[in-house]
Structures are given as structure tokens and as C-alpha cells.
């Protein structure tokens, strides 16, 4: 199935409870021919409104980290492990929550063929949940970010800090780990270009 056909099929998915209150499926965007794919955990409120990944405060930080590497969304592909917003509606006002294991497992029917269709050389897992889904279940983000790992869906994968974590940690004196995010994207991008070049011809 082509990426566009997969996106169309995903847009009508009702296989888990996340579909019940979503406004938009957030499939992914960017350059499907890119050697690099960035994978986050799942959409939040702004993403659910727009149908685009990483467009809230975290997305603005991710865009800045890409720009600091001379990149934009047109150079990479960005998606999430789940395609619909996970929220707790018990108080009447939705609050973001981590997707449950069964929600993550159900959405792999879209994530796996999506990654297979793009066939990137390198995957960057943005945050621990993505790394636990695509690298290993016991991934420790603060200890293992920025390192190469085997991955079923790319030649290699690395993980980086999630912008939302960096925003929470940031102070006037400390960047919260933003410099690490920039460095990890640099490593991933240069590695992806090198691997693509080495395997041409």
C-alpha cells in the first residue's frame, strides 16, 4: 500500500477508543523520500485540531532544533506512534494522557507500514515512549539518548529528549536539554546522509 493510500485508510480507523473523540487523525507529514524519520508519542490538543504533528509549543521547539541544523520539515518526515489524541475526559475538560499499551499496539497497524513505506535510514525516537515502542521496552531516555540502536524499521535508530520535557526543565540558567536535542538531530541527519550515500550503487 502506498503512503497516501495508507493515510486515507487510517483516516477512517475506529479500531480503538481514541477514535471516539478525535477531531482529526494525525498521520504524519514531511518528505517521504527523506532518509530520516522523527517519531513522537502522540498528538496533543493543537495537533488534534489541525491534523498535523508537532504544532504546539513542543512542535515550535522541534522546528527550531531542525532550523539550528539547517533543516526544515521539508527535509524530514515526522509522525507519532499513535495517530489520535489520547486524553482523559473524566472531568469534562480533556487532559492529555499517555496512550495505553493496547492503544499503542492497535495503532502499530498504521505505524509499521508507514515506516516500511518510507524506508528511512535512521529513525529518531522523540521521547522515551517512542523509544520503548521502536527500540526496546526498557529504554532509559536519560541514559541511552544519542546512542545508536538496532531497529526493525531503519538501518539504525537513536532517541532524543522530548521537547515537552525540555520545556518543563528549562530555566533562565539552563536550556533544559535543548542543546542535546539539537546535537541528536545533527547526529541522526549526518548518519542518515552517510548511510544513504554509502548504499548508492
N, C-alpha and C positions, 0 to 999 in steps of 0.2 A: 504494500500500500504506500502511495506517495505521502509526503508530509502534509500536503494540502488536503488530501482525502482523509488522512488520519485526523487532522484538525476538524474537518466537517463532522466526522463521526463522533469525535469527542464532544463536540458542542451540544449533542443531544443525549449525552450519557446521564442515566439516572440509576446507576448501579450501587450508589451508597447515599447515605443521608445528607451528605454535603450538598447534593444537588437540590434539596428541598427549598433552601432559602437563598441560593445564589442569585446574583443578578447577571453575572457573566462567567463563562468558562474562561480561565486564563491559560491558554495553551502554551504560548511562548512567542518570541519574536526575535528578529535579528537576521543574520546572514546564515542560511542553512548550509552554505558551502564553506563556512569558517572551519578552521582546524581546532577551534576552541569553543567549548560549551560551558556556560556557567549555570549551575543548578542550585536553586534555593529550596526552602522547605515548602512554602505555600503562599498563596495570595492573602493580603490583608484587605482592609476596607477600600482603600484607594484603588487597589488592583481589581477588586470585585466590581467597583463602579465602572472602570474603564476597559476591563478585559485585557489589560497589559501588565506584564510582570515588572515588579520593582519600580513603581512610580511614586511612592510616598517618600517620606524622609530617608528611609533606607535606600530607596532607588536613586535619590538625588546624590547620596554619598557614593553609591556604586558608580554612577555616571562620572562623578568627579575623580574617582580612583582610576577608571578607564581613561579619562582625559589626561590624567597625570602620566599615563603610559603612552600617550599619543593615539589613543583608541577611542572609538565610539560604539554605540550599539550596532552600527552598520558593519562593524568588523567581527563581531562575535555573535553567538546565539545564546539567549537567556530563557530559561524555563524553571519550573518548580517540580518537586516530587509529587505534589497533588495539584490538581488543576482548579479546584474550587475552594473558596474561603472556609476555613474551619473556625467556627465561632460558638460561644456559649450564649444561648438566648434565654437562660433561665430567669434573668432579671428584667427581661423585656427589651433591654438595650444590648445589642450584640457586643461581646468582648472576644477578641482574638484568643484562640487556644491552639495548642499543638494538635495536629491531626492524629487520630487514634491509629494504632497498628493496623486494624482492619481497613481503615480508610486509605492508609498508605499502600497496603497490599492490593486493594481493589484498583487503585489508580496506576499501579505498575503496568496494567494492560495498555495504558497510553504512554507512560514514560519510556518503557523499554523499546517499543517500536519507534518512538520519536527519536531516541538516541541512535538506534540502529539505522534509521533513515538518514540522519545527519552524518553519522560515522566520523565523529571528531577524533583528532589525535590525542587531545588532552581534555579532561573534564575538571573543572574547578567546582568542588562542593562548597557552597556558601553556608557555613554554619554546621554544627555538629549533627543535627537531624539528617541533613542531606548526606553527610559523610557516613553516617550509620546505615543509611539506606543503600548507598552505592559502593562503599569501600569495605567496611566491616562493622558489625553490630556494636562492638565495644570501643568504637573510636573515641579518643580523648582529644578534643579540639585544641586545648591549650598546650598539650604536649606534642601533638603529632601534626599540627598545621604546617604547611610549607614543605612537607616531605612527599616524595613520590610513593605511590602505592599501585599495586596491580588493580585492574578494573576490567570487568567483563565487557564494557561498552566503549572503551577507548584504549589506546596504547598504554596510557598511564593516567592517574588521577591525583590531584592534590586537594587539600581542604584549606579554607581560609576562614577568618573570623566573619561573622555576620555583621553587616552594618548596624543593625539594631543593637547588638551587643556593644559595638564601638561607641554608639551614641550614648548608651547608658553609662559607659565607663569614662567618657570624655570629661575633662575639666579644663580650666584655663591653663594649667601647667602640664597636662598630659593629653595626648591625642587619642587615648582610648584604644590604641592599636591600629589606627588608620594607616600609619606607615607600613605596618605588616600587611595589611590588605593590598596596598599599592605594590609592595615587594612580591607578594604571592601572585598577583596578576601578571607582573612582569616576568616572573619565573615561568608561569604557565604559558604565556604567549610566546616567549622566546623558545621554549621547549617545543611547543606545537609547530612553530615555523621550522625549527630544525628537523623535527621528525618528518614533516611533510616533504621538506627538501631532500632529505636522505632517502626517502622512498619513492621519489620520482624516477621513472625509468628503471 
